[in-house]
Amino acid sequence: MNLHGTSFQVSSTAAQGVVSSETRLVFAQRGSKVLGRYSGGSIQRGYQVGNLVGTTLRFRYAQTEASGHVHGGRSYCHIEHLRGGRLRLHEHFVWETRLGSGTNTFDQTDSMRT
């Protein structure tokens, strides 16, 4: 699976999450190494760095928020294939700089590039 150049938007978020329907995520990938960049809503800029193995993406994330605070944590995503060739990411996150954890869902907004 290659996520390079794919983009996603948040379709649901956890109570402890900060992302919103305004948040957009774009991936770059080389081999199993993946870099995600995201922004929108209360997030000025965020980065995910990790590895993709099969349909599981594991990464660390850090983000600058509109409040000026920088927060981060770790996550893993289960990747689901939807009808029509699009992907859905089920992100299970744990904050390391504040209390909380939860699940966010991201839906692909462009065509799949494999």
SEDO-505928 format. One record per atom (N, C-alpha, C): residue in one letter; atom name; y, z, x. Coordinates in nm, 2 decimals, decimal comma, always signed. Example, Ala and Ser with C-alpha at 12.3 -4.5 7.8 and 13.67 -1.06 7.14 Angstrom:
! residues 2
+--------+-------+--------+--------+--------+
! residu ! atome !      Y !      Z !      X !
+--------+-------+--------+--------+--------+
!      a !     N !  -0,57 !  +0,78 !  +1,32 !
!      a !    CA !  -0,45 !  +0,78 !  +1,23 !
!      a !     C !  -0,33 !  +0,78 !  +1,32 !
!      s !     N !  -0,22 !  +0,71 !  +1,28 !
!      s !    CA !  -0,11 !  +0,71 !  +1,37 !
!      s !     C !  +0,00 !  +0,79 !  +1,29 !
+--------+-------+--------+--------+--------+
END
This chain:
! residues 114
+--------+-------+--------+--------+--------+
! residu ! atome !      Y !      Z !      X !
+--------+-------+--------+--------+--------+
!      m !     N !  -0,12 !  +0,00 !  +0,08 !
!      m !    CA !  +0,00 !  +0,00 !  +0,00 !
!      m !     C !  +0,12 !  +0,00 !  +0,09 !
!      n !     N !  +0,22 !  -0,08 !  +0,05 !
!      n !    CA !  +0,35 !  -0,08 !  +0,13 !
!      n !     C !  +0,46 !  -0,06 !  +0,03 !
!      l !     N !  +0,54 !  +0,05 !  +0,06 !
!      l !    CA !  +0,65 !  +0,09 !  -0,02 !
!      l !     C !  +0,78 !  +0,03 !  +0,03 !
!      h !     N !  +0,78 !  -0,04 !  +0,14 !
!      h !    CA !  +0,90 !  -0,09 !  +0,20 !
!      h !     C !  +0,98 !  -0,18 !  +0,11 !
!      g !     N !  +1,11 !  -0,14 !  +0,09 !
!      g !    CA !  +1,20 !  -0,21 !  +0,01 !
!      g !     C !  +1,20 !  -0,17 !  -0,14 !
!      t !     N !  +1,10 !  -0,09 !  -0,18 !
!      t !    CA !  +1,09 !  -0,05 !  -0,32 !
!      t !     C !  +1,20 !  +0,05 !  -0,36 !
!      s !     N !  +1,25 !  +0,05 !  -0,48 !
!      s !    CA !  +1,35 !  +0,15 !  -0,53 !
!      s !     C !  +1,30 !  +0,22 !  -0,65 !
!      f !     N !  +1,35 !  +0,34 !  -0,67 !
!      f !    CA !  +1,30 !  +0,42 !  -0,78 !
!      f !     C !  +1,42 !  +0,50 !  -0,84 !
!      q !     N !  +1,41 !  +0,54 !  -0,97 !
!      q !    CA !  +1,50 !  +0,63 !  -1,03 !
!      q !     C !  +1,43 !  +0,74 !  -1,09 !
!      v !     N !  +1,49 !  +0,86 !  -1,11 !
!      v !    CA !  +1,43 !  +0,97 !  -1,17 !
!      v !     C !  +1,41 !  +0,95 !  -1,32 !
!      s !     N !  +1,29 !  +0,98 !  -1,37 !
!      s !    CA !  +1,27 !  +0,97 !  -1,51 !
!      s !     C !  +1,25 !  +1,11 !  -1,57 !
!      s !     N !  +1,21 !  +1,21 !  -1,49 !
!      s !    CA !  +1,21 !  +1,35 !  -1,53 !
!      s !     C !  +1,22 !  +1,44 !  -1,41 !
!      t !     N !  +1,27 !  +1,56 !  -1,43 !
!      t !    CA !  +1,29 !  +1,65 !  -1,32 !
!      t !     C !  +1,26 !  +1,79 !  -1,37 !
!      a !     N !  +1,22 !  +1,87 !  -1,27 !
!      a !    CA !  +1,18 !  +2,01 !  -1,29 !
!      a !     C !  +1,31 !  +2,10 !  -1,31 !
!      a !     N !  +1,29 !  +2,22 !  -1,37 !
!      a !    CA !  +1,41 !  +2,31 !  -1,38 !
!      a !     C !  +1,47 !  +2,35 !  -1,25 !
!      q !     N !  +1,38 !  +2,35 !  -1,14 !
!      q !    CA !  +1,43 !  +2,39 !  -1,01 !
!      q !     C !  +1,48 !  +2,27 !  -0,93 !
!      g !     N !  +1,47 !  +2,15 !  -0,99 !
!      g !    CA !  +1,51 !  +2,03 !  -0,92 !
!      g !     C !  +1,66 !  +2,01 !  -0,93 !
!      v !     N !  +1,71 !  +1,92 !  -0,84 !
!      v !    CA !  +1,85 !  +1,89 !  -0,83 !
!      v !     C !  +1,87 !  +1,74 !  -0,86 !
!      v !     N !  +1,77 !  +1,66 !  -0,85 !
!      v !    CA !  +1,78 !  +1,52 !  -0,88 !
!      v !     C !  +1,81 !  +1,50 !  -1,03 !
!      s !     N !  +1,86 !  +1,38 !  -1,07 !
!      s !    CA !  +1,89 !  +1,35 !  -1,21 !
!      s !     C !  +1,86 !  +1,21 !  -1,23 !
!      s !     N !  +1,88 !  +1,16 !  -1,36 !
!      s !    CA !  +1,87 !  +1,02 !  -1,39 !
!      s !     C !  +1,96 !  +0,93 !  -1,31 !
!      e !     N !  +2,06 !  +0,99 !  -1,25 !
!      e !    CA !  +2,16 !  +0,91 !  -1,17 !
!      e !     C !  +2,11 !  +0,90 !  -1,02 !
!      t !     N !  +2,00 !  +0,97 !  -0,99 !
!      t !    CA !  +1,95 !  +0,96 !  -0,85 !
!      t !     C !  +1,87 !  +0,84 !  -0,83 !
!      r !     N !  +1,90 !  +0,77 !  -0,72 !
!      r !    CA !  +1,82 !  +0,65 !  -0,68 !
!      r !     C !  +1,76 !  +0,67 !  -0,54 !
!      l !     N !  +1,64 !  +0,62 !  -0,53 !
!      l !    CA !  +1,56 !  +0,64 !  -0,41 !
!      l !     C !  +1,51 !  +0,50 !  -0,36 !
!      v !     N !  +1,53 !  +0,48 !  -0,23 !
!      v !    CA !  +1,48 !  +0,35 !  -0,17 !
!      v !     C !  +1,40 !  +0,38 !  -0,04 !
!      f !     N !  +1,28 !  +0,31 !  -0,03 !
!      f !    CA !  +1,19 !  +0,34 !  +0,08 !
!      f !     C !  +1,20 !  +0,23 !  +0,19 !
!      a !     N !  +1,18 !  +0,27 !  +0,31 !
!      a !    CA !  +1,15 !  +0,19 !  +0,42 !
!      a !     C !  +1,01 !  +0,23 !  +0,48 !
!      q !     N !  +0,93 !  +0,14 !  +0,52 !
!      q !    CA !  +0,79 !  +0,18 !  +0,57 !
!      q !     C !  +0,75 !  +0,09 !  +0,69 !
!      r !     N !  +0,69 !  +0,16 !  +0,78 !
!      r !    CA !  +0,63 !  +0,09 !  +0,90 !
!      r !     C !  +0,50 !  +0,15 !  +0,92 !
!      g !     N !  +0,39 !  +0,08 !  +0,90 !
!      g !    CA !  +0,26 !  +0,14 !  +0,90 !
!      g !     C !  +0,24 !  +0,25 !  +0,80 !
!      s !     N !  +0,20 !  +0,37 !  +0,84 !
!      s !    CA !  +0,18 !  +0,48 !  +0,74 !
!      s !     C !  +0,31 !  +0,56 !  +0,74 !
!      k !     N !  +0,41 !  +0,54 !  +0,83 !
!      k !    CA !  +0,53 !  +0,62 !  +0,83 !
!      k !     C !  +0,63 !  +0,57 !  +0,73 !
!      v !     N !  +0,69 !  +0,66 !  +0,65 !
!      v !    CA !  +0,78 !  +0,62 !  +0,54 !
!      v !     C !  +0,91 !  +0,70 !  +0,55 !
!      l !     N !  +1,02 !  +0,63 !  +0,53 !
!      l !    CA !  +1,15 !  +0,69 !  +0,52 !
!      l !     C !  +1,21 !  +0,66 !  +0,38 !
!      g !     N !  +1,25 !  +0,77 !  +0,31 !
!      g !    CA !  +1,31 !  +0,75 !  +0,18 !
!      g !     C !  +1,46 !  +0,79 !  +0,20 !
!      r !     N !  +1,55 !  +0,72 !  +0,13 !
!      r !    CA !  +1,69 !  +0,75 !  +0,13 !
!      r !     C !  +1,73 !  +0,76 !  -0,02 !
!      y !     N !  +1,80 !  +0,87 !  -0,06 !
!      y !    CA !  +1,84 !  +0,88 !  -0,20 !
!      y !     C !  +1,98 !  +0,94 !  -0,21 !
!      s !     N !  +2,04 !  +0,91 !  -0,33 !
!      s !    CA !  +2,17 !  +0,97 !  -0,36 !
!      s !     C !  +2,19 !  +0,95 !  -0,51 !
!      g !     N !  +2,29 !  +1,01 !  -0,56 !
!      g !    CA !  +2,33 !  +1,00 !  -0,70 !
!      g !     C !  +2,33 !  +1,13 !  -0,77 !
!      g !     N !  +2,42 !  +1,15 !  -0,87 !
!      g !    CA !  +2,43 !  +1,27 !  -0,94 !
!      g !     C !  +2,49 !  +1,37 !  -0,85 !
!      s !     N !  +2,43 !  +1,49 !  -0,84 !
!      s !    CA !  +2,48 !  +1,60 !  -0,75 !
!      s !     C !  +2,44 !  +1,58 !  -0,61 !
!      i !     N !  +2,37 !  +1,48 !  -0,57 !
!      i !    CA !  +2,32 !  +1,46 !  -0,44 !
!      i !     C !  +2,41 !  +1,35 !  -0,37 !
!      q !     N !  +2,48 !  +1,39 !  -0,26 !
!      q !    CA !  +2,56 !  +1,29 !  -0,19 !
!      q !     C !  +2,47 !  +1,20 !  -0,11 !
!      r !     N !  +2,38 !  +1,26 !  -0,03 !
!      r !    CA !  +2,29 !  +1,19 !  +0,05 !
!      r !     C !  +2,16 !  +1,27 !  +0,08 !
!      g !     N !  +2,05 !  +1,20 !  +0,07 !
!      g !    CA !  +1,92 !  +1,27 !  +0,10 !
!      g !     C !  +1,83 !  +1,18 !  +0,17 !
!      y !     N !  +1,74 !  +1,25 !  +0,25 !
!      y !    CA !  +1,64 !  +1,17 !  +0,33 !
!      y !     C !  +1,50 !  +1,24 !  +0,32 !
!      q !     N !  +1,40 !  +1,15 !  +0,31 !
!      q !    CA !  +1,26 !  +1,19 !  +0,31 !
!      q !     C !  +1,19 !  +1,13 !  +0,43 !
!      v !     N !  +1,12 !  +1,20 !  +0,51 !
!      v !    CA !  +1,04 !  +1,15 !  +0,62 !
!      v !     C !  +0,90 !  +1,19 !  +0,61 !
!      g !     N !  +0,81 !  +1,10 !  +0,61 !
!      g !    CA !  +0,67 !  +1,14 !  +0,60 !
!      g !     C !  +0,57 !  +1,03 !  +0,62 !
!      n !     N !  +0,45 !  +1,05 !  +0,57 !
!      n !    CA !  +0,34 !  +0,96 !  +0,59 !
!      n !     C !  +0,27 !  +0,93 !  +0,45 !
!      l !     N !  +0,22 !  +0,80 !  +0,44 !
!      l !    CA !  +0,15 !  +0,76 !  +0,33 !
!      l !     C !  +0,01 !  +0,74 !  +0,36 !
!      v !     N !  -0,08 !  +0,80 !  +0,29 !
!      v !    CA !  -0,23 !  +0,79 !  +0,31 !
!      v !     C !  -0,29 !  +0,76 !  +0,18 !
!      g !     N !  -0,34 !  +0,64 !  +0,16 !
!      g !    CA !  -0,39 !  +0,60 !  +0,03 !
!      g !     C !  -0,28 !  +0,60 !  -0,08 !
!      t !     N !  -0,30 !  +0,68 !  -0,18 !
!      t !    CA !  -0,19 !  +0,69 !  -0,28 !
!      t !     C !  -0,12 !  +0,83 !  -0,28 !
!      t !     N !  -0,12 !  +0,89 !  -0,16 !
!      t !    CA !  -0,06 !  +1,02 !  -0,15 !
!      t !     C !  +0,05 !  +1,01 !  -0,04 !
!      l !     N !  +0,17 !  +1,04 !  -0,07 !
!      l !    CA !  +0,28 !  +1,04 !  +0,02 !
!      l !     C !  +0,32 !  +1,19 !  +0,05 !
!      r !     N !  +0,32 !  +1,23 !  +0,17 !
!      r !    CA !  +0,36 !  +1,37 !  +0,21 !
!      r !     C !  +0,48 !  +1,36 !  +0,30 !
!      f !     N !  +0,58 !  +1,44 !  +0,27 !
!      f !    CA !  +0,71 !  +1,43 !  +0,35 !
!      f !     C !  +0,79 !  +1,56 !  +0,35 !
!      r !     N !  +0,88 !  +1,57 !  +0,43 !
!      r !    CA !  +0,99 !  +1,67 !  +0,44 !
!      r !     C !  +1,11 !  +1,60 !  +0,39 !
!      y !     N !  +1,20 !  +1,68 !  +0,32 !
!      y !    CA !  +1,33 !  +1,62 !  +0,27 !
!      y !     C !  +1,44 !  +1,71 !  +0,31 !
!      a !     N !  +1,56 !  +1,65 !  +0,32 !
!      a !    CA !  +1,69 !  +1,72 !  +0,34 !
!      a !     C !  +1,79 !  +1,65 !  +0,27 !
!      q !     N !  +1,89 !  +1,72 !  +0,21 !
!      q !    CA !  +1,99 !  +1,66 !  +0,13 !
!      q !     C !  +2,12 !  +1,73 !  +0,14 !
!      t !     N !  +2,23 !  +1,66 !  +0,13 !
!      t !    CA !  +2,37 !  +1,71 !  +0,12 !
!      t !     C !  +2,41 !  +1,70 !  -0,03 !
!      e !     N !  +2,45 !  +1,81 !  -0,08 !
!      e !    CA !  +2,48 !  +1,81 !  -0,23 !
!      e !     C !  +2,63 !  +1,81 !  -0,24 !
!      a !     N !  +2,68 !  +1,78 !  -0,36 !
!      a !    CA !  +2,82 !  +1,77 !  -0,39 !
!      a !     C !  +2,89 !  +1,90 !  -0,37 !
!      s !     N !  +2,82 !  +2,01 !  -0,38 !
!      s !    CA !  +2,87 !  +2,14 !  -0,35 !
!      s !     C !  +2,91 !  +2,16 !  -0,20 !
!      g !     N !  +2,86 !  +2,07 !  -0,12 !
!      g !    CA !  +2,87 !  +2,09 !  +0,03 !
!      g !     C !  +2,76 !  +2,15 !  +0,09 !
!      h !     N !  +2,66 !  +2,21 !  +0,02 !
!      h !    CA !  +2,55 !  +2,27 !  +0,08 !
!      h !     C !  +2,44 !  +2,17 !  +0,12 !
!      v !     N !  +2,37 !  +2,21 !  +0,23 !
!      v !    CA !  +2,26 !  +2,12 !  +0,27 !
!      v !     C !  +2,13 !  +2,20 !  +0,24 !
!      h !     N !  +2,04 !  +2,14 !  +0,17 !
!      h !    CA !  +1,91 !  +2,20 !  +0,14 !
!      h !     C !  +1,79 !  +2,11 !  +0,17 !
!      g !     N !  +1,67 !  +2,17 !  +0,18 !
!      g !    CA !  +1,56 !  +2,09 !  +0,21 !
!      g !     C !  +1,43 !  +2,16 !  +0,18 !
!      g !     N !  +1,32 !  +2,09 !  +0,20 !
!      g !    CA !  +1,19 !  +2,14 !  +0,17 !
!      g !     C !  +1,08 !  +2,04 !  +0,20 !
!      r !     N !  +0,97 !  +2,06 !  +0,13 !
!      r !    CA !  +0,85 !  +1,97 !  +0,16 !
!      r !     C !  +0,80 !  +1,93 !  +0,02 !
!      s !     N !  +0,73 !  +1,81 !  +0,02 !
!      s !    CA !  +0,68 !  +1,75 !  -0,10 !
!      s !     C !  +0,56 !  +1,67 !  -0,07 !
!      y !     N !  +0,48 !  +1,65 !  -0,18 !
!      y !    CA !  +0,38 !  +1,54 !  -0,17 !
!      y !     C !  +0,39 !  +1,47 !  -0,31 !
!      c !     N !  +0,36 !  +1,34 !  -0,30 !
!      c !    CA !  +0,37 !  +1,26 !  -0,42 !
!      c !     C !  +0,23 !  +1,19 !  -0,44 !
!      h !     N !  +0,19 !  +1,20 !  -0,57 !
!      h !    CA !  +0,08 !  +1,11 !  -0,61 !
!      h !     C !  +0,14 !  +0,99 !  -0,67 !
!      i !     N !  +0,09 !  +0,87 !  -0,62 !
!      i !    CA !  +0,14 !  +0,74 !  -0,67 !
!      i !     C !  +0,05 !  +0,69 !  -0,77 !
!      e !     N !  +0,11 !  +0,66 !  -0,89 !
!      e !    CA !  +0,04 !  +0,60 !  -1,00 !
!      e !     C !  +0,08 !  +0,46 !  -1,02 !
!      h !     N !  -0,02 !  +0,37 !  -1,05 !
!      h !    CA !  +0,01 !  +0,23 !  -1,08 !
!      h !     C !  +0,02 !  +0,21 !  -1,23 !
!      l !     N !  +0,14 !  +0,16 !  -1,27 !
!      l !    CA !  +0,17 !  +0,14 !  -1,41 !
!      l !     C !  +0,13 !  -0,01 !  -1,45 !
!      r !     N !  +0,12 !  -0,03 !  -1,58 !
!      r !    CA !  +0,11 !  -0,17 !  -1,63 !
!      r !     C !  +0,23 !  -0,25 !  -1,58 !
!      g !     N !  +0,20 !  -0,38 !  -1,56 !
!      g !    CA !  +0,31 !  -0,46 !  -1,51 !
!      g !     C !  +0,34 !  -0,46 !  -1,36 !
!      g !     N !  +0,26 !  -0,38 !  -1,29 !
!      g !    CA !  +0,27 !  -0,37 !  -1,14 !
!      g !     C !  +0,36 !  -0,27 !  -1,08 !
!      r !     N !  +0,43 !  -0,20 !  -1,17 !
!      r !    CA !  +0,53 !  -0,10 !  -1,12 !
!      r !     C !  +0,46 !  +0,03 !  -1,08 !
!      l !     N !  +0,53 !  +0,11 !  -1,00 !
!      l !    CA !  +0,47 !  +0,24 !  -0,96 !
!      l !     C !  +0,55 !  +0,36 !  -1,02 !
!      r !     N !  +0,48 !  +0,47 !  -1,03 !
!      r !    CA !  +0,54 !  +0,60 !  -1,07 !
!      r !     C !  +0,50 !  +0,70 !  -0,96 !
!      l !     N !  +0,60 !  +0,77 !  -0,91 !
!      l !    CA !  +0,58 !  +0,88 !  -0,82 !
!      l !     C !  +0,58 !  +1,01 !  -0,89 !
!      h !     N !  +0,48 !  +1,10 !  -0,87 !
!      h !    CA !  +0,48 !  +1,23 !  -0,93 !
!      h !     C !  +0,50 !  +1,32 !  -0,80 !
!      e !     N !  +0,62 !  +1,37 !  -0,79 !
!      e !    CA !  +0,66 !  +1,45 !  -0,67 !
!      e !     C !  +0,64 !  +1,60 !  -0,70 !
!      h !     N !  +0,57 !  +1,66 !  -0,61 !
!      h !    CA !  +0,55 !  +1,81 !  -0,62 !
!      h !     C !  +0,62 !  +1,87 !  -0,50 !
!      f !     N !  +0,73 !  +1,94 !  -0,53 !
!      f !    CA !  +0,82 !  +1,99 !  -0,42 !
!      f !     C !  +0,82 !  +2,14 !  -0,41 !
!      v !     N !  +0,85 !  +2,18 !  -0,29 !
!      v !    CA !  +0,88 !  +2,33 !  -0,27 !
!      v !     C !  +1,00 !  +2,34 !  -0,18 !
!      w !     N !  +1,10 !  +2,41 !  -0,23 !
!      w !    CA !  +1,22 !  +2,43 !  -0,15 !
!      w !     C !  +1,19 !  +2,52 !  -0,04 !
!      e !     N !  +1,25 !  +2,50 !  +0,08 !
!      e !    CA !  +1,24 !  +2,59 !  +0,19 !
!      e !     C !  +1,38 !  +2,66 !  +0,22 !
!      t !     N !  +1,48 !  +2,61 !  +0,16 !
!      t !    CA !  +1,62 !  +2,67 !  +0,18 !
!      t !     C !  +1,67 !  +2,74 !  +0,06 !
!      r !     N !  +1,60 !  +2,74 !  -0,05 !
!      r !    CA !  +1,63 !  +2,81 !  -0,18 !
!      r !     C !  +1,50 !  +2,84 !  -0,25 !
!      l !     N !  +1,51 !  +2,92 !  -0,35 !
!      l !    CA !  +1,39 !  +2,96 !  -0,43 !
!      l !     C !  +1,36 !  +2,84 !  -0,52 !
!      g !     N !  +1,23 !  +2,82 !  -0,54 !
!      g !    CA !  +1,18 !  +2,73 !  -0,64 !
!      g !     C !  +1,09 !  +2,62 !  -0,60 !
!      s !     N !  +1,02 !  +2,56 !  -0,69 !
!      s !    CA !  +0,93 !  +2,45 !  -0,68 !
!      s !     C !  +0,92 !  +2,38 !  -0,81 !
!      g !     N !  +0,86 !  +2,26 !  -0,81 !
!      g !    CA !  +0,84 !  +2,19 !  -0,94 !
!      g !     C !  +0,79 !  +2,05 !  -0,92 !
!      t !     N !  +0,80 !  +1,97 !  -1,02 !
!      t !    CA !  +0,75 !  +1,84 !  -1,02 !
!      t !     C !  +0,86 !  +1,75 !  -1,07 !
!      n !     N !  +0,89 !  +1,64 !  -1,00 !
!      n !    CA !  +0,99 !  +1,54 !  -1,04 !
!      n !     C !  +0,90 !  +1,41 !  -1,06 !
!      t !     N !  +0,95 !  +1,32 !  -1,15 !
!      t !    CA !  +0,89 !  +1,19 !  -1,17 !
!      t !     C !  +0,99 !  +1,08 !  -1,14 !
!      f !     N !  +0,95 !  +0,98 !  -1,06 !
!      f !    CA !  +1,03 !  +0,87 !  -1,02 !
!      f !     C !  +0,96 !  +0,74 !  -1,07 !
!      d !     N !  +1,03 !  +0,65 !  -1,14 !
!      d !    CA !  +0,98 !  +0,52 !  -1,18 !
!      d !     C !  +1,04 !  +0,41 !  -1,10 !
!      q !     N !  +0,96 !  +0,32 !  -1,06 !
!      q !    CA !  +1,00 !  +0,20 !  -0,98 !
!      q !     C !  +1,10 !  +0,12 !  -1,06 !
!      t !     N !  +1,20 !  +0,07 !  -1,00 !
!      t !    CA !  +1,30 !  -0,01 !  -1,07 !
!      t !     C !  +1,30 !  -0,16 !  -1,03 !
!      d !     N !  +1,22 !  -0,19 !  -0,93 !
!      d !    CA !  +1,21 !  -0,33 !  -0,88 !
!      d !     C !  +1,07 !  -0,38 !  -0,88 !
!      s !     N !  +1,04 !  -0,50 !  -0,85 !
!      s !    CA !  +0,90 !  -0,55 !  -0,85 !
!      s !     C !  +0,83 !  -0,50 !  -0,73 !
!      m !     N !  +0,70 !  -0,48 !  -0,74 !
!      m !    CA !  +0,62 !  -0,43 !  -0,63 !
!      m !     C !  +0,61 !  -0,53 !  -0,52 !
!      r !     N !  +0,62 !  -0,48 !  -0,39 !
!      r !    CA !  +0,61 !  -0,56 !  -0,27 !
!      r !     C !  +0,49 !  -0,50 !  -0,20 !
!      t !     N !  +0,38 !  -0,58 !  -0,19 !
!      t !    CA !  +0,26 !  -0,53 !  -0,12 !
!      t !     C !  +0,24 !  -0,61 !  +0,01 !
+--------+-------+--------+--------+--------+
END
